[in-house]
Amino acid sequence: MTSTSLNPYIYRPLPTNAQTRIIELQPCAAGDDSPPSCRLRDFDVFGHEAYEAVSYTWGEPLFTERVVDDAYFLMTTVNFRDALLRFRLPDRVRLLWVDAVCINQHDEEEKGRQIPFMAQIYSGASRVLVWLGNYPEQAQSLLEVERLARQLQRLPGPAVQHNHAISSGLTSDVLKALQHVFGLPWFTRLWVIQEVVLNPDVLFCCDSAEVPWIRFVQVMRSAGSQSLGPVIPSTIRDLWMLRFFDRDITPRFNTVRLLHDLSSAKCSDDRDKVWALSGLATDFEVGGLEEDSMEESEKLKLQVDYSIGATELYLDLASKMIRMSSTSKPLLLVYAGLRSDGQPPAENLPSWAPDWRLPSIRKPLITSGQEKDLSFLETVNFRYQAIETQPKPRTPAWIPKLRRFRQQPQPQRSVYVG
């Protein structure tokens, strides 16, 4: 049957014994440039069948490419087709989970049911394959990261590696290679963060180059506190290290903190500002699939529902946070203020409910350490003063002198009353 005579794939409701679907990517001999062939079938994520999960970006939202099987075709983007061509094997079927295909993106109810399983899907995968795209120049930088990591690995300890990187002039090479790769579109997206953080074995692929994520971590640590560009790579590194190298996850990565730190990350649906973090925050749960050391009463629970808008979701999130903790309202006021330009809140959001669609225009004075104990907010007349990110004009020298003069006690004067 030719591809022109195939029928379009029709999504059907999942049976009770399956939580999602899986792609069976068919093998293809090396050098064969035929379109990718795959089969989509129902899948039990709690079963014992090994699979790999793919993390990628859609690229241009133009569905011009066909993924074919014996009976149907599925229209996809160029970047997704390239990912399948890159990951198909020459001698055997490869099981892949890709959210854009394994979830019916046109069924809001199904999306709401499957999102609680995404943490289980990515953590349960044998490996996560990150597809950065076909970028030959960045692929060379990816190989440079691999080379630098192997060079640093021969040295004992992170401190020695960092000192060697500085003394030998490697720091500039490290920063150049990392920033070149971190400028790719994948590092701007919100959903990709949990897709990497939840799995210990992650492989980054760009064009024909591939490098394990642990190599990135080694090279990033040698760069020290120097700026690496986007906030997403550093956040992924911190969360990944805490998850797999320090089981005592710190409160810094709670829901509000993550919403604030990652508010610049992009997602096509404003509601995903919340749902994309459900597998990361230690105080957030959307289905109870993961177990950790926190008591059930300390969990923030929300039902994934794409029938409500972003404004209603942000309000529901803030309301439940306040009911869960008495210190949440002052903290929410702080983060709402970071996004306020003095105009009335959008769509009638109350002042204590941050609008996570707005960019942060100020920097917080509260540090992550202070967030651990906010009880002082209940007893002190707390007034939050944000630091503007844009520099303010310098105050003329004579103004502080005038202020000090006015604050000095003035001599009492006799007043004659006739």
N, C-alpha and C positions, 0 to 999 in steps of 0.2 A: 504494500500500500504506500503510495507516495505521500509526502508531507502535505501536498496541496489538497488531498482528499480526506485528510483527517478531520475529526470533529474536535471542537474546543472542550477542554476539561471542565466538568461540572462538579463542584464541591457538593458532597452529601453529608448529612449530619453524622457525627461520630457515634459509634456504638458505645454501650456502657462499659465495655472492657478496654477501651482505648481513650487516651487523653489528648492525643495529637496525631499527626501523620509523619511519615518518614520518607525521604527520597532514596530510591534505589538507583544510584548513578551507574549506568552500564559501562563496561570496559571498552576501551578503544585503543588500537595499536598506535604506537608512537609515530608521529608524523601525519596521522590521519586528521584532516581538518573538517571532518563531517560535523554537523550540529550535535550538541550533547543530547544523549538519549537517556531518559530516566523513567521510573515508574513511581507513582505516589500511592502509598498504602497506609492504612490505619496502624497505629503504633501505641504500645503500652510502655510508658516511660519508667514504670516500676518493674518491668521485666528484666531478663538477663541478657538481652540481645545487645551486643556492642555497637556503638554508633559514634560519629563525630559531629560536633555542632559547628556551624559556620557563622562567623561574624563579619559583616560587610555592610557597605552603604549602597543604596539603590543607584546612586549616580543620577544622571539626567532622568526625570520621571517620564521617559518615553518608552512604551512597551512595544518595541519593534522586532524583538528577537523571539524565535520559536524554540521551545524545548519539546522534543517529540518523543512519542512512544508508539507502540504498534497500533494503538486505537485512538489516540488523542494528541492534542498539542496544547501548550500553555505559553501565553505571551509573557515575555519578561524583558527586563532592561538589558542593555549591552553589558553593564558591569556584572550582573548576575550570570549572564551567559559566559563571560570571561572566567568567572570563578569556577563554574562547572567544568569548563575546558581545562583549567589549571589543575583541578583536583581529581579528575577522572583517572583511573588506573588502567594499565595496559592489559591486565590479566584477570581481574576479578571485579565483582560488584562492590561499590563503596556506599555504605549507609550514611547519609548526611541529614542533619536537621537544620533547616533554614526557615526562620520565622515568616518571611515574606511569602513563602509558598506553602509551608506546612500548616499555617493558620489561614483560614479564609478571611482575607483582609476586607471583604465586602460584607461580612456578617458581624455586626457589633456585639451581638449576644455571644457568639463563639469566641471572639477576642476576649471578652470579659471572663469567660470560663477558662481560657487557656493561659492567661497571664499569670495566675497563681502557680502554674506548673513550670514557668520558665526558669525559676531558680533551680528546681529539680532537674530540668532538662540540661542546663549548662553545667551544673555541678556533677551530674551523673554521666556526662559524655566522657569517652575515653580520651578525647583531646578536643581542644577548640582550635579551629583553623581560622585565622584572621586574614581576610583578603583585602589588601590595601589598594589593589588595582594594577593596571599595566602602566607603570611609570618607570621607564628604564633608568633615568638619572637617580631617582630616589632608591631604586633597587641597588645601585652601586653604593649609596650611603648606607643601606641596610647591611651590605657585605662589609662595609667599613666598621660598623658597629660590632659585627661578629669578630672582625680581626682585632679591634681594640679590646674587646672583652677577653679574648684568649690571651692577649698580651698581659692584661692586668691580672688574669687568673693565676698566673705563675708567681704572683707576689702574695705574701702572707698578710691577710687581714685587710679590711676596708680602709683603715687609717693609712697603712703603708701604701695601698693602691692610690689613694687620693694624693698623698704627698709625692709619690712618683709621677702621677699624672701632671702635677703642677711643675715639678722640677725638670721633667723631661720635655715639657712643652706639649704634652698630649692633650691638655685641657682644651685648647682651641680646636684641635681636631675632633675631640669628643663633642663639644658644643655644636660645631658645624655639622657633623654627621647627624646628631640627634635632631637639631632644629630643622634640618632638611627633610627628615622623615616625618617629624611631628607637624609639618605644614600641610600634610595630605588631608583630604576631606574626612577620612575615617576618624581622625582625632578631634573632630568638632562635634560629633554626634553623641547624644546622651545615652541611648540604649546600649552602646557598645561597652560601656564601663562595666556593668554587671556581667556581660558576656565573657569578659576576661577575668574579672576578680573572682568569680565563682569556681574556677577550674585551675588545678595546679600545673597542668601541661598545656601550654598555649604556644602555637607556632604562628609567627607573623610571616606572611607571604606577599611579595611585591614583584610583579613580573615573574622572572624565573628564579629570583632570590628568595631564600627563606632563612629565618633566624628565630631561635627559641626566645620567648619573652624573658627568661631568666638572664639572657645576655644583655638585654636592655637594662634590667635592674642593676646588673654589675656596673655597666658603663655610666648609668645615671648617678649611682652612688659615688663614683670617682669624681664626678663633676661638682660634688659638694652642694653648697647653697646657691650656686650660680643659676641664673634664670634659664629655664629650658624652653621658654615660650609659652604655649597653651597650658592651662591649669589641668586639663584632663590627663595627660601622661603622668604627672606627679601624683594626682589623686588615685589613679589606677595602681601605681606602684605602692603607695602607702596602704591602700585597702588590701591589696594582694599580699603584701608582706605581713600585715597584721593577721590576715586570715590563715596563712599557712606557716608563718614563722613565730607568731605570738598569739596564742589562743585567747589571751585576755584582751578582747577587743575593747578599746577605750571608748568612753562616751562621746568623744569628739565626732564620731560618725553617726550621730543621731539624725532623725529625719530632717529637722529644720536646718541643721548645720549643712547637710548634704544639699538640700534645696538651695541654700544660699551660695555655697561654694561652686555649685555646678549650674547655676542659673544661666550662665552664658552658653552652655552646651545646647545644641540644636535638636529639635524634634519636630516632626511635621504636625503633630497634634498636641495642643497645649495641655491636654489632660495627662499626657505621658510625662510631663514634668514631675508628676507624682508617681505614676505607675512604674516608670523606668527605674525608680529607686527602691522598689518594694523588696528586692532581693538583697539589698546592700545594708540598709539601716538596721541597727540592732534593736530598735524599739518599734519596728513597723512590721505588720503582717497582713497578708491578703489571702489567706487560705490555710495557714497552719501547717504547711508542708515541711518546714525546716524546724528543727529543734535546737535550742541553745540554752545557755545557763540562766536566762532571764525568766522571771516568774511570769505567768500568763497575765496577771493583773497589770503588769508593766508594759504590755504590748499595746501599740496603737493599731487597731483593727479597722480596716475599711473593705467594703465590698466593691470589687471592680465593676463599674457600671458605665458603659459608654453612651447610655441614653441621657445622661445629665451633662451639662456643659462644664467648662473649666471653672467658671466663677463659682458655681454651686459646689464643685469638688473642693476648691481651695477653702471655701467657707466651712464645709463639713470637716475637712482636715483640721482647721484651726479650732473649731468648736470642740472636737473630740480631744484635742491636745489640752485644752483648758480644763475640760472635765477630768482628764487623767492626772493633771498636775496643776497645783495652784500657782506655781511660778511660771507657767507657760505663757500667760497673757502678757506680762511685761516683756518677756523675751520676744514674743510675736510682734509687740509694738516696736521693739528695736528693729527687727528685720523689715517690718512694714515701712518704718521711717527711712531705712536705707534706700528704699525705692520710691519714696515720695518726693515729688517736685513742688509740693504745695497745692496741687490741683485736687479736686474732689476725687475719691477713689472710683475706679472704673466699675461700671455696672453695679453700683450700690454696694460694693464690698465695705464692711465696717472697717474702721481705722486699725483694729487689732488683727485683721486678717490680711497677711501679705499677698500681693498680686505677683505671683512668681513669673508672670509673663513680662514684667517690667525689668529692665536692667538695674543693677545696683549702681547708684550714682554717688555713694559715700562708702567710707571704710568704717568698720565697727571698732569701738574702743574696747569692747569686751573680748577677752582672749578665750581660747578654747579651755584653758584651765579654770577661768571664772565660770564658765558654763556648767562645770561639774557641781557647783554649789551656788544656786541663785536665791537662797533663802533670804539674803540681805535685801532683796527687792521688796519683800513684804513689810519690812520694818523701817526701811530708810526711805525718805522722800527722794526717790530715784529720778534723776533727770538725765536723759541720754543726750549727749552732744556728739554728733557725728563729725568726722573729719572729711571735708570735701576732697574729692580726688583731684580736682583742678586747683592749682595754687591761687591763693587769694592775693590781692594787691597788698604791698607792704604798707604798714601803718606809719604815717609820719611820726618822727621822733618827739614832736611837741605834744602829741595827743596823750601818751602815757603820763607825761609830766603834769598836764592839766588835770588828769584823773586823780593822780596822787594828791595834788593840791586841794581838790574838792573833798577828798576823803579825810583831810586833816581836821581835827577839832577846831572850831572857830571860837574866839573869845566872846564871852557873854557881854551884851551891851545893855546899858540902862535905857529904859524907855519911859519917857515922861508922859503921864496921862493927865491932862488938865481937867 
